Amino acid sequence: MIRITCPFCGTRDHSEFSYGGDATVDYPPLDASMDEWNAAIYRRSNPRGPHKEYWHHVNGCRAWLIVERNTLTHEVGAVTFAHPGLRKTVENSA
């Protein structure tokens, strides 16, 4: 079980959240070529170790978060609101 500490709601089980994708990818503009989109979505590394991901707290405050998760151990580190105006960070306590 993965425990994620939401900066607003506190520590919750990962079943309250929905995975939203890689938070380190800079996606191309909407009018970019298919090759640019293909590269951004499919042709990139599969990280091992600490990695930033988007998670949506669907069964809580509904906020989008940036979660630093170790892809080997599933240990969760810092959690930050994804919206720039709400950049509060908490360290995972579980």
N, C-alpha and C positions, 0 to 999 in steps of 0.2 A: 504494500500500500504506500502511495506517495502522499505526504502531508505538505500542503502549500499554505503558507501564512499570507493571507490577503491583508494588505495594509489597512483596509477598512473593516473587514469582518473578523480578522484573527485567523488562527490555524484551522484548516478544514481538510477533509479527505479529498483526494483528486477527483472523486466521482461527482463533485459539485462543479467541476470545471470542464471545459471543452478545449482540446488542443487547437491552437490557431495557426501553427506554422513556425518557420524559422524566423527569428527576429533579427538576424544578421544579414538577410538578403535585401539588396536594393533592387526592387523590381523596376523594369523599364516603364516608360510612359505608355498609356493605353494605345497610342498610335504607332508603337514600335513594331518592327518586323516579327514574323513568326519565329525566325531564327533567334532573335534576341529573347523572346519569351521562352522558347524552348531551352535556351542556355540558362536562364534565370531559374526555371522550375526543375529541369531534369539534369542538367550537366553541371553539377556542383558537388563539393565534397560531402561526405557523410561523417560528421565530426565524432570524435571519440574523446570523452572527457567533458569538462565544463562547457556548457553551450547555452546561449540565450534563446528562449522560445516565447511565442505569444500564447497566452492562455486566457480564456474568457470565463469569468465567474458566473456561469449561467444560472446556477441555483443559489445565488447569493446577491451581492450588490450589482451584478451585471457589468462590472468594470472589466476592461481589457488590461492584462498585466504582462510584464516582461519577467519571466521566471528564469533564473540561472539554474539549470539542472545538469547534473553529471550524467551523461548518456550511458556510462558503464555501470554506475551504482544506483542511479535514480535519486541520489541525494540532492535535495533542493537547497540552494544557497539564498542569495538576495532575491527579493521580489519587489518590483517597482511598478507603479501605475504606468501604462503605456502612453497615456495622454501627456504631452509635454507640460501642460499647466498643472498637473497633479503629481509631479515627480517626487513622491514620498517613497522611500525605500525602507524595507524591513528585512532583517535577517531571519531566516527560517528557524523556528524554535523547536521543531519536532524532528 
